[in-house]
Amino acid sequence: MESDDWAPSEDELYEGMGAAVQHAAAPEAALQQLISAGRGQLQPAHGPEAADSLLSRVLQRPTSSLLLLQQLEQLE
């Protein structure tokens, strides 16, 4: 069982941001790529709960999370 203190690595965050930039015309696709990048660490691995779980874990790392959120906001 995984611990609750898991946080994505810096590489995983950059991978997610890269996916978001690549899919700027399709924000939903960018979100799916971000979810896929961390899928191995998610519980549950599918559905809206997976996205919420990843988001809560990403938000545990404020500096990297702010960079990611800024990238995602630029897509809108």
C-alpha positions in Angstrom: 0.0 0.0 0.0 1.3 3.4 -0.9 1.8 6.1 1.7 -0.3 9.3 1.6 2.8 11.5 1.4 3.6 10.6 -2.2 4.4 13.6 -4.4 5.3 13.6 -8.1 8.9 14.1 -9.0 10.0 17.3 -10.7 10.4 15.3 -13.9 6.8 14.1 -13.7 5.6 17.7 -13.2 7.6 18.9 -16.2 6.3 16.0 -18.2 2.8 17.0 -17.3 3.4 20.6 -18.2 5.0 19.6 -21.5 1.9 17.6 -22.3 -0.3 20.6 -21.4 1.7 22.8 -23.7 1.5 20.3 -26.5 -2.2 20.1 -26.2 -3.0 23.8 -25.7 -5.8 23.6 -28.3 -7.4 20.7 -26.3 -7.2 21.2 -22.5 -9.1 18.0 -21.9 -6.4 16.0 -23.7 -3.8 17.8 -21.6 -5.5 16.8 -18.4 -5.7 13.2 -19.5 -2.0 13.2 -20.3 -1.2 14.7 -16.9 -3.3 12.0 -15.2 -1.6 9.3 -17.3 1.8 10.6 -16.3 1.0 9.7 -12.6 -1.3 6.9 -13.2 1.0 4.3 -11.6 0.8 6.2 -8.3 -2.9 7.0 -8.2 -5.5 5.3 -6.0 -8.0 4.8 -7.5 -6.4 4.5 -11.0 -9.5 5.5 -13.0 -12.3 8.0 -13.0 -12.7 11.5 -11.5 -11.4 10.4 -8.1 -8.0 9.7 -9.8 -7.8 13.2 -11.1 -8.7 14.6 -7.7 -6.1 12.4 -6.0 -3.3 13.5 -8.4 -4.3 17.2 -8.0 -4.2 16.9 -4.2 -0.8 15.3 -4.4 0.6 17.9 -6.8 -0.7 20.7 -4.6 1.4 19.3 -1.7 4.5 20.7 -3.6 3.7 24.5 -3.7 6.5 25.8 -5.9 6.2 23.1 -8.6 2.4 23.2 -8.3 2.3 26.9 -8.9 4.3 26.5 -12.1 2.0 23.7 -13.2 -1.2 25.7 -12.5 0.2 28.7 -14.3 0.8 26.5 -17.4 -2.7 25.1 -17.2 -4.3 28.5 -16.7 -2.6 29.7 -19.9 -4.5 27.0 -21.8 -7.9 28.5 -20.9 
